[in-house]
Amino acid sequence: MKIAKCLLALEAAQNQLEQDSQYLTILIQQKIAQQKATEAA
């Protein structure tokens, strides 16, 4: 039972990490877009 609980917790943590990394990627892309817009202006 404990192993199953550990696996579930691990899966949840991996899902959270994926969401966090996607969020960070979007933030970085927005920052780059802002910089390019500022340079172009």
Backbone as ProteinMPNN parsed JSONL, in Angstrom:
{"seq_chain_A": "MKIAKCLLALEAAQNQLEQDSQYLTILIQQKIAQQKATEAA", "coords_chain_A": {"N_chain_A": [[0.827, -1.208, 0.0], [1.917, 1.223, 0.823], [3.8, 1.68, -1.168], [2.202, 2.135, -3.398], [0.982, 4.522, -2.638], [3.208, 6.179, -2.575], [3.906, 6.15, -5.272], [1.686, 7.417, -6.388], [1.939, 9.943, -5.23], [4.347, 10.709, -6.349], [3.658, 10.806, -9.047], [1.815, 12.897, -9.012], [3.507, 14.973, -8.257], [5.202, 15.079, -10.468], [3.385, 15.862, -12.45], [2.761, 18.411, -11.497], [5.248, 19.641, -11.737], [5.514, 19.624, -14.523], [3.453, 21.379, -15.236], [4.389, 23.695, -13.976], [6.778, 24.146, -15.395], [5.806, 24.6, -17.943], [4.401, 26.942, -17.475], [6.504, 28.655, -16.747], [7.908, 28.67, -19.16], [6.093, 30.023, -20.807], [6.068, 32.514, -19.51], [8.735, 33.332, -19.949], [8.757, 33.497, -22.744], [6.972, 35.612, -23.075], [8.412, 37.693, -21.879], [10.599, 37.873, -23.636], [9.265, 38.633, -25.965], [8.331, 41.128, -25.15], [10.766, 42.494, -24.836], [11.727, 42.488, -27.483], [9.759, 44.023, -28.691], [10.173, 46.423, -27.389], [12.756, 47.051, -28.245], [12.297, 47.36, -30.952], [10.699, 49.564, -31.037]], "CA_chain_A": [[0.0, 0.0, 0.0], [2.769, 2.409, 0.905], [4.432, 1.897, -2.473], [1.191, 2.733, -4.268], [0.822, 5.919, -2.228], [4.409, 6.888, -3.02], [3.82, 6.305, -6.721], [0.682, 8.447, -6.654], [2.519, 11.23, -4.852], [5.375, 11.001, -7.345], [2.969, 11.184, -10.279], [1.257, 14.23, -8.788], [4.627, 15.914, -8.257], [5.657, 15.213, -11.853], [2.382, 16.671, -13.146], [2.926, 19.782, -11.033], [6.479, 20.134, -12.354], [5.234, 19.885, -15.931], [2.66, 22.605, -15.296], [5.261, 24.803, -13.606], [7.736, 24.417, -16.456], [5.048, 25.2, -19.041], [4.116, 28.309, -17.041], [7.759, 29.399, -16.852], [8.202, 28.835, -20.586], [5.211, 31.087, -21.29], [6.571, 33.769, -18.947], [9.976, 33.687, -20.641], [8.395, 33.91, -24.096], [6.369, 36.94, -22.973], [9.493, 38.64, -21.603], [11.359, 38.037, -24.877], [8.413, 39.402, -26.868], [8.339, 42.505, -24.656], [12.068, 43.071, -25.148], [11.787, 42.712, -28.924], [8.868, 45.144, -28.981], [10.831, 47.626, -26.874], [13.884, 47.346, -29.125], [11.775, 47.77, -32.251], [10.05, 50.872, -30.893]], "C_chain_A": [[0.862, 1.26, 0.0], [3.412, 2.736, -0.438], [3.451, 2.583, -3.42], [1.0, 4.208, -3.934], [2.01, 6.754, -2.686], [4.359, 7.153, -4.521], [2.81, 7.385, -7.091], [1.234, 9.83, -6.347], [3.562, 11.658, -5.876], [4.741, 11.476, -8.649], [2.4, 12.597, -10.159], [2.361, 15.281, -8.843], [5.137, 16.139, -9.674], [4.689, 16.075, -12.661], [2.535, 18.139, -12.78], [4.166, 20.409, -11.67], [6.256, 20.476, -13.819], [4.465, 21.186, -16.084], [3.529, 23.819, -14.998], [6.211, 25.153, -14.744], [7.041, 25.033, -17.667], [4.762, 26.666, -18.73], [5.36, 29.181, -17.19], [8.118, 29.662, -18.308], [7.369, 29.972, -21.165], [5.698, 32.445, -20.789], [7.806, 34.248, -19.693], [9.668, 34.185, -22.05], [7.784, 35.311, -24.088], [7.442, 37.998, -22.754], [10.291, 38.923, -22.872], [10.56, 38.889, -25.86], [8.395, 40.87, -26.458], [9.649, 43.198, -25.022], [12.169, 43.406, -26.629], [10.927, 43.91, -29.304], [9.509, 46.45, -28.539], [11.981, 48.035, -27.784], [13.404, 47.882, -30.464], [11.201, 49.183, -32.188], [11.067, 52.007, -30.943]], "O_chain_A": [[0.587, 2.225, -0.713], [3.554, 3.902, -0.807], [3.823, 3.499, -4.153], [0.872, 5.044, -4.829], [1.849, 7.891, -3.128], [4.719, 8.234, -4.985], [3.05, 8.178, -8.002], [1.024, 10.775, -7.108], [3.648, 12.835, -6.227], [5.218, 12.422, -9.276], [2.494, 13.393, -11.093], [2.171, 16.357, -9.411], [5.469, 17.265, -10.043], [5.111, 16.913, -13.458], [2.452, 19.011, -13.644], [4.139, 21.566, -12.089], [6.748, 21.494, -14.305], [4.777, 22.002, -16.952], [3.429, 24.844, -15.672], [6.427, 26.331, -15.029], [7.612, 25.888, -18.343], [4.864, 27.526, -19.604], [5.287, 30.301, -17.693], [8.578, 30.751, -18.651], [7.88, 30.791, -21.929], [5.737, 33.413, -21.549], [7.916, 35.427, -20.031], [10.242, 35.176, -22.501], [8.046, 36.107, -24.99], [7.4, 39.069, -23.36], [10.623, 40.074, -23.155], [11.118, 39.769, -26.515], [8.437, 41.757, -27.312], [9.648, 44.346, -25.465], [12.641, 44.482, -26.994], [11.321, 44.72, -30.144], [9.404, 47.465, -29.227], [12.166, 49.219, -28.065], [14.037, 48.764, -31.045], [11.219, 49.91, -33.182], [10.694, 53.175, -30.837]]}, "name": "protein", "num_of_chains": 1, "seq": "MKIAKCLLALEAAQNQLEQDSQYLTILIQQKIAQQKATEAA"}
